[in-house]
């Protein structure tokens, strides 16, 4: 059996889906609570790190690993 390789475009779509999945957890009855907590305690930086910077970082790491291992 040959291993199926994941292309960088497929990996990008997976990360985008994961991103929307995690953001959808904030949408609902707790959305306002999350915003209030974020602005009250200035955790907006933590939310920014968690939802924007880390997925981009993980994508870059995965892309570099793919290039190195190929």
GROMACS elastic network, one bead per residue, 0.5 to 0.9 nm:
[ bonds ]
;  ai    aj funct       b0    kb
    6     9     6  0.81612   500
    6    10     6  0.61570   500
    6    11     6  0.65497   500
    7    10     6  0.51938   500
    7    11     6  0.62516   500
    7    12     6  0.86028   500
    7    66     6  0.89034   500
    8    12     6  0.60540   500
    8    13     6  0.86512   500
    8    59     6  0.89710   500
    8    62     6  0.85941   500
    8    63     6  0.67603   500
    8    66     6  0.82559   500
    9    13     6  0.62837   500
    9    14     6  0.86306   500
   10    13     6  0.50817   500
   10    14     6  0.61877   500
   10    15     6  0.86605   500
   11    14     6  0.50033   500
   11    15     6  0.62087   500
   11    16     6  0.86023   500
   11    59     6  0.77595   500
   11    62     6  0.83365   500
   11    63     6  0.86195   500
   12    15     6  0.51461   500
   12    16     6  0.61690   500
   12    17     6  0.85839   500
   12    59     6  0.71720   500
   13    16     6  0.50243   500
   13    17     6  0.60676   500
   13    18     6  0.84831   500
   14    17     6  0.50809   500
   14    18     6  0.61025   500
   14    19     6  0.85334   500
   15    19     6  0.60001   500
   15    20     6  0.86050   500
   15    55     6  0.69196   500
   15    56     6  0.87267   500
   15    58     6  0.87016   500
   15    59     6  0.73461   500
   16    20     6  0.62300   500
   16    21     6  0.84498   500
   16    55     6  0.85451   500
   17    20     6  0.52079   500
   17    21     6  0.60196   500
   17    22     6  0.86622   500
   18    22     6  0.61922   500
   18    23     6  0.85453   500
   18    55     6  0.88075   500
   19    22     6  0.52830   500
   19    23     6  0.61552   500
   19    24     6  0.84810   500
   19    51     6  0.69286   500
   19    52     6  0.84787   500
   19    55     6  0.73659   500
   20    23     6  0.50105   500
   20    24     6  0.58772   500
   20    25     6  0.87084   500
   21    24     6  0.51174   500
   21    25     6  0.67294   500
   22    25     6  0.53660   500
   22    26     6  0.74042   500
   22    51     6  0.79122   500
   23    26     6  0.54340   500
   23    27     6  0.69621   500
   23    51     6  0.75379   500
   24    28     6  0.78666   500
   25    28     6  0.72302   500
   25    30     6  0.85692   500
   25    31     6  0.82490   500
   26    29     6  0.83122   500
   26    30     6  0.64577   500
   26    32     6  0.85592   500
   26    34     6  0.70366   500
   26    35     6  0.89863   500
   27    30     6  0.70168   500
   27    31     6  0.50862   500
   27    32     6  0.86001   500
   28    31     6  0.53932   500
   28    32     6  0.83323   500
   29    32     6  0.71350   500
   29    33     6  0.80021   500
   30    33     6  0.50868   500
   30    34     6  0.61594   500
   30    35     6  0.87273   500
   31    34     6  0.51655   500
   31    35     6  0.63691   500
   31    36     6  0.86939   500
   32    35     6  0.50724   500
   32    36     6  0.60718   500
   32    37     6  0.85486   500
   33    36     6  0.50659   500
   33    37     6  0.61133   500
   33    38     6  0.84479   500
   34    37     6  0.52104   500
   34    38     6  0.60243   500
   34    39     6  0.86511   500
   35    39     6  0.61153   500
   35    40     6  0.82567   500
   35    44     6  0.83332   500
   36    39     6  0.53620   500
   36    40     6  0.57460   500
   36    41     6  0.83768   500
   37    40     6  0.50627   500
   37    41     6  0.59328   500
   37    42     6  0.78078   500
   37    43     6  0.72772   500
   37    44     6  0.87285   500
   38    41     6  0.56940   500
   38    42     6  0.54482   500
   38    45     6  0.83821   500
   38    46     6  0.83776   500
   38    47     6  0.76208   500
   39    43     6  0.64986   500
   39    44     6  0.62912   500
   40    43     6  0.77385   500
   41    44     6  0.81302   500
   42    45     6  0.69267   500
   42    46     6  0.83887   500
   43    46     6  0.50732   500
   43    47     6  0.64343   500
   43    48     6  0.85822   500
   44    47     6  0.50085   500
   44    48     6  0.60267   500
   44    49     6  0.84972   500
   45    49     6  0.60502   500
   45    50     6  0.84710   500
   46    49     6  0.50308   500
   46    50     6  0.60088   500
   46    51     6  0.85210   500
   47    50     6  0.50142   500
   47    51     6  0.59255   500
   47    52     6  0.80584   500
   48    51     6  0.53768   500
   48    52     6  0.55046   500
   48    53     6  0.67975   500
   48    54     6  0.88033   500
   49    52     6  0.56984   500
   49    54     6  0.60174   500
   49    55     6  0.88753   500
   50    53     6  0.64315   500
   50    54     6  0.56071   500
   50    55     6  0.76483   500
   51    54     6  0.65248   500
   51    55     6  0.66869   500
   52    55     6  0.59332   500
   52    56     6  0.65560   500
   52    57     6  0.88297   500
   53    56     6  0.53186   500
   53    57     6  0.60933   500
   53    58     6  0.86711   500
   54    58     6  0.60244   500
   54    59     6  0.84545   500
   55    58     6  0.50398   500
   55    59     6  0.60446   500
   55    60     6  0.85680   500
   56    59     6  0.50326   500
   56    60     6  0.61899   500
   56    61     6  0.86400   500
   57    60     6  0.51177   500
   57    61     6  0.61896   500
   57    62     6  0.86021   500
   58    61     6  0.50534   500
   58    62     6  0.60670   500
   58    63     6  0.84651   500
   59    62     6  0.51374   500
   59    63     6  0.60420   500
   59    64     6  0.85701   500
   60    63     6  0.50417   500
   60    64     6  0.60832   500
   60    65     6  0.85019   500
   61    64     6  0.51728   500
   61    65     6  0.60813   500
   61    66     6  0.85302   500
   62    65     6  0.50743   500
   62    66     6  0.60771   500
   62    67     6  0.86384   500
   63    66     6  0.50842   500
   63    67     6  0.62684   500
   63    68     6  0.86509   500
   64    67     6  0.51006   500
   64    68     6  0.60866   500
   64    69     6  0.85083   500
   65    68     6  0.50709   500
   65    69     6  0.59225   500
   65    70     6  0.83732   500
   66    69     6  0.52683   500
   66    70     6  0.59936   500
   67    70     6  0.53335   500
